[in-house]
Amino acid sequence: MRLITVALVALLALVHAELWFGKGGVGRVVGLQAQLREQQAKNDVAQTRNDRLSAEVRDLKEGLEMVEEKARSELGMLKPDEIYVQYAPRR
């Protein structure tokens, strides 16, 4: 009877050690959860960027106002007979 008890305790210790230190143990699960949170944060940032770019593409397809705004702000283009005035606030 004593031999069976010792064998069962040894098996229990082995299973318990595998749970804590094994390939699928608690430490690995905690590490994977941290990686998952980091990846979800990166995905949220990428999703926000994709939504913004999608809205910009939709605006470019729908009207010329966005094209005109881009040409003015990024390329410095002006309409014919238009005067460019730049205002710089005092510091």
C-alpha positions as CSV (number, residue, x, y, z in Angstrom):
1,M,0.0,0.0,0.0
2,R,2.8,2.3,0.8
3,L,4.4,1.7,-2.6
4,I,1.2,2.7,-4.4
5,T,1.0,5.9,-2.3
6,V,4.6,6.8,-3.2
7,A,4.0,6.1,-6.9
8,L,0.9,8.2,-6.9
9,V,2.6,11.1,-5.2
10,A,5.5,10.9,-7.7
11,L,3.0,11.0,-10.6
12,L,1.2,13.9,-9.1
13,A,4.5,15.8,-8.6
14,L,5.4,15.0,-12.3
15,V,2.1,16.3,-13.6
16,H,2.3,19.3,-11.4
17,A,5.8,20.1,-12.5
18,E,4.7,19.7,-16.2
19,L,1.9,22.2,-15.5
20,W,4.2,24.9,-14.1
21,F,7.4,24.3,-16.1
22,G,6.5,22.3,-19.2
23,K,5.9,23.4,-22.8
24,G,2.3,24.4,-22.2
25,G,2.9,25.6,-18.7
26,V,1.6,28.6,-16.8
27,G,4.7,30.7,-17.6
28,R,4.4,30.2,-21.3
29,V,0.7,31.0,-21.2
30,V,1.3,34.2,-19.4
31,G,4.0,35.1,-22.0
32,L,1.7,34.3,-24.9
33,Q,-1.1,36.4,-23.3
34,A,1.3,39.4,-23.1
35,Q,2.3,38.9,-26.8
36,L,-1.4,38.7,-27.7
37,R,-2.1,42.0,-26.0
38,E,0.8,43.7,-27.8
39,Q,-0.3,42.3,-31.1
40,Q,-3.9,43.5,-30.5
41,A,-2.6,47.0,-29.7
42,K,-0.6,47.0,-33.0
43,N,-3.6,45.7,-34.9
44,D,-5.8,48.5,-33.4
45,V,-3.3,51.1,-34.6
46,A,-3.1,49.6,-38.0
47,Q,-6.9,49.4,-38.2
48,T,-7.2,53.1,-37.4
49,R,-4.6,53.9,-40.1
50,N,-6.4,51.7,-42.6
51,D,-9.7,53.4,-41.8
52,R,-8.2,56.8,-42.2
53,L,-6.6,55.9,-45.6
54,S,-9.9,54.2,-46.7
55,A,-11.8,57.4,-46.0
56,E,-9.2,59.5,-47.8
57,V,-9.4,57.2,-50.9
58,R,-13.2,57.4,-50.8
59,D,-13.0,61.2,-50.7
60,L,-10.6,61.2,-53.6
61,K,-12.9,59.0,-55.6
62,E,-16.0,61.1,-54.8
63,G,-15.0,64.7,-55.3
64,L,-12.4,67.1,-56.5
65,E,-12.4,69.1,-53.3
66,M,-10.0,66.6,-51.7
67,V,-7.8,66.6,-54.8
68,E,-7.7,70.4,-54.7
69,E,-6.9,70.5,-51.0
70,K,-4.0,68.0,-51.4
71,A,-2.6,70.0,-54.4
72,R,-2.7,73.1,-52.3
73,S,-1.3,71.8,-49.1
74,E,1.3,69.2,-50.3
75,L,2.3,70.6,-53.7
76,G,1.8,74.3,-53.1
77,M,-0.4,74.7,-56.2
78,L,-2.6,77.7,-56.9
79,K,-5.5,78.4,-59.2
80,P,-5.0,80.8,-62.1
81,D,-5.1,84.5,-61.1
82,E,-4.9,83.5,-57.4
83,I,-2.7,85.3,-54.9
84,Y,-1.0,83.4,-52.1
85,V,-0.9,85.1,-48.8
86,Q,0.8,83.5,-45.8
87,Y,0.1,84.6,-42.3
88,A,2.6,83.9,-39.6
89,P,1.5,84.6,-36.0
90,R,3.8,86.5,-33.6
91,R,5.8,84.4,-31.2
